Amino acid sequence: MNATPQRVGMFGGAFDPPHRAHVALAEAAVRQLGLDRLYIFPTGQAWHKERQLTPAEDRLAMAQLAFEAVPGAVVDDREMRRAGPTYSIDTLRELRSGHPGAELVLLMGADQAAGFAGWRAWADIAQLATLAVAQRGDGDGLAALQALPNVRVKALALPQMPESATEIRARLTAGQDITELVDPRVASYIARHKLYLAT
């Protein structure tokens, strides 16, 4: 890791739980974009999530396990410590303050990209950072971003990976196996702490 990062990535999400597709996106971003550092931000109070998230300490611990081997990755809990709803613009401004000379890159999945125009202060986000989109499937998310004014977009090539946190939670609630979907240490943490069981 360089002492003074020149290209800094931000990857936020509930990570409830973090799975192999999350890690593949992080690894692809570091490799394909030449990131010196990638901050992983498990969200605090997500403004767009209707369901109750798993406790912050569990999601933080799972993220630390899942992303530990990604070069230059740092799991950061600042969004969890922030009072009130979590917005990407606030975190990006903090990153800009901490890395004044670096190029900032915001990672997102195609589904997030498709809804980007509904994010708080999306035009300010686009001014602060290049948007790197995981390209899987038909590319609608990338097209939605490219249709917006003054948005810098990079596509990340990723293999087809059908994993989703929703599917993983459903499998766990049904008592089904998830070992091929998450890091073994994440699976062990989930089992040890009895997360996502049917209530």
C-alpha positions, 0 to 999 in steps of 0.5 A: 500500500502506498503511503500517499494513495493516489487512487482511492476507492469507496465501496459501501453496502449493508454487507448483510452478509458480505458474499463472494460477489462483493469480494469479487467486485472489490478485487476487480476494482483494485486490479482493473482500476489500479486502486492504491486503497479501497475503503469498505463501508458497512452502512449504518442506518441505510435510508433506502432499506425498509427491513431491519439490518443485522446489528452493526457489530456483526456486519462489521466483523463479517466484512472484516473477515470477507475482505481481509485478503483483498489488496489495499482494502480497509474496512471502515466503521465510520458510517456505522458511527454516524447518527441518523441515515447514512448517505454516500455524499457525506462519506465521499466528502470525508474521503476527499478531506482525508485524501485531498490529492487523490482520485476518488472512485465509487464502486457500485453494482448495476442495480445501484447504478440504475437508481443513481439519479435518486441518490441524495446529491447525486450530481455532487457525488459525480463531481467528487468521484468516478463511478465504477460499475460492476457489469453483469447482464444487460448493462442497463445500470451503466446506460442509466449513468451514461445518460446523466450529465457530467458523470464519469463512468468506468465499467468493471468486468466481472464474471456471472455471479448470481449471489445475493445477500437476500438469497443467502438470508433466505437459505439460512432461514430455511436451514440450507447450506451457504458454503459456496456463497460466502467466505468460509470464515463468514459462514462460520461466524454466522453459524457461531452467532446464530444469525439469520435464523427463522424467528 
